[in-house]
């Protein structure tokens, strides 16, 4: 019975970890700031049986707007995020990507992956395990700290580090007065996963506990 219970629990964990997850933004727009950001966890993703990663975020961007998503990164693991075109015929869009830590401090950003493209890409090796925030916006709609200063320099290409002394995310604004355009986006991810769902782990443990309790009750009934 003990071996059967352990095997069943391991199978449940294996089934959960053998899936690639995609988050698709619904009718409700994800917020721009941490209190209103969408935390991507196992309750709001769709899956396919390939690997345990969060591999894609799909959404829609209105003009002068940003979407912020909470994702789970593991210390020492390389994380990448790249906006891609998946429509046929291809429709290019002018995106920007930003990564923040759990407190909203900037880590890295990118506007244009290359001079020849308006798509974006960032990479970062996580220093701690936990929730990080991935932001996407249209061209020149940039994050500011709580003092109203822009967190990242207005640079077109290459990885952009946060400005010296920049504080935590407090708002977003057009950097040079231009209005960003609306577009549909697809962010391809590596090295990320949905945030752990406490209820999921608790459910498995509860299931295991019930199995153990049931086994003890049956054994006691047989011996009495």
N, C-alpha and C positions, 0 to 999 in steps of 0.2 A: 504493500500500500504506500509506504514511504517513497519507494522508487517511482511508483506510478505518479504520485503527487508532484514530485520534483520534475519528472519528465513533462507532465502536463503544463506546469508553470513555465518551464523553459521553452516549450513549444509556443506558448502564448507570447512570450517576449520575442522569440525568433520571428513569429508572424508579424509582429508590430515593427521589427527592425528591418524587415525585408521589403521595404516600400520606399519609393521616391515620392515626395510630396510637392504639390503645387497649390499656391494660394491665389485665388481669383477674387479681386475686389468686387463686392456686390454693389447694390444700389446705394448703400451708405458709404460716403466718402471717408477715407482714413484721415485722421487729424494731422495737423502740422507740428504739434508740440507733444511732448512726452505724455501729459495727462490724457490726451485724446488720441494717441497713436494706437494702431491696431497691433496687438501682441499676437503673432502667429503661433498657434499651438495645435495640438492634435485634434481640437474640436472644430477647427475652421479651415481644414485643408482637404484636398482630394488626393488620392494616392494611386500609384501603379506599382506592381511587384517587380521593382528593379534594384533599388538600394535605399538606405535609411535616410537620405538627405532631403533637405528642402531645396529643390532644384529650380524653382521658378516662381516669380511673383508677376501676376498679370493685372493690369488696371487701366484706368482712364484719368487723364490729367486735364483739368480746366485751366484757362489762362490765369496767370498770377496766382498760382496755387502750388502746394507741395503735399506729398503723401509721406507719412512716416510709419515705419513698420518695426516692431520688436522681433528680433530673431535670436536664436541661440547659437553661440559659438563656443568652441572648446579650446582651452589654452594649448598653445603650441601648434595648432592646426591652421593652415593657410586658408583664408576666406577670400573669394573673389565675387564680384558682382559686375555684370556687363549688360547694358541695354542692347537688345537685338531686334531685328525686323523679321517678323514671321508671316506677314501678310503676302498674298499673291494677287496682283503684282505688288512688289515691295513698296512700302510707303515710309520714307525716312522721317525722323522726328529729331528735334533738338533737345536732348535731355541733359540733366546734370545729376550726379550721384554724390551722396554724402554719408559718411559713417560717423556715429557718435557713440560714446560709452554710455553706461547705464545712468549716469548723472547728467547726460546731455552735452558733455564736452566733446569738441570736434576731434576726430582722429585723422581722417583723410577724405579728400574730395577729388572729383574730376569732372571737367566740362566736356571736352572733346578728346576721345581716345587718340586720334591722329588729326593732323591738319586737314586731311581729306574727308573726314567724317564728323558728323554732329552727334554720334552715339558716344556713350560714356563707359568707363571701366575703372574699378578700384580694386585694390588688393590689400590685405592686412593679415599678419599672423597674430592671432589672438593672444593677449598677454594673461588674461584671466578667463575662466569658464563662467558663462552667464549670458544675460541679456545685453544685446547691443541694439542700436537703432539705425536702420537704413532709411535714408531719405532720398526722394527723387523729386525733381522740379524741372520746369522749363528754363530755357536760357536766361541767365541773369536774375532769376528769382532766387535770392540767396538767404542763408540763415544768418541771423544776428543774435548776439548774446543778450543777457538781461539788461545790459547797459546801453543797448542799441547799436553796438559796434558789430561790423561784419566779422564773422568767425574765420572765414577763409579769404585769401586774396583773390582778386578778380583776374584769374589766369585761365587761358583757354585750354592748353594741353598739359599733359604730364600729371603726375600725382601732386596734389596741393595739400600742404600741411597747414594746420591752423595758425592764424596770426599769433604772434607773441602776446601773452597776456589776455587772450580771448577767454571769455567766460562761458558758462553753460548756455545752451539754446534757450532763447527767450521769445523770438519772433522771426518772421521772414519778410523780406522786402525786395523790390526791384533795385538792383545795384546801380544802374546808370539811367534809370527812368524809362527803360524800354518795357514793353508789355510782352510777357511770355505767351506762347501760343498753346492751344489745346492739342492733345494727341492721346492715342492709345499706346501703351507700352508693355513690354515683356522684359523682365530682368532675369537673366540666367545666373544662377548661383552655384558656387561650389564651396564646400567646407562649412555649410550652415545646416541647421535642423530646426524643426518646430520646437518651441519651448516645451519642456516637460510639463505634463498635465498631472498635478498631484492626485486628482481623483482616479486617474488611470492606474498609477502605481498602487494607490490605496485599494482599488478594486481588485487587482491581482492578489495583493496580500490578503485582502478579506476573503477572496475565493479560496486561497490556500489555507487560511485559518479555518474556514468552514469545513474544508475537506479533512483537516487534522482532527477537528472536534468531532466530526461525524465518525471518523475511524475509531476514535477512543470510545465513543458511545456504543458503537457496534461491538467492539471488543469487550466492553464491560458487560453488555447484555449477554454475550456468549458465555462469559466466565461466571455469571451469576446464576 
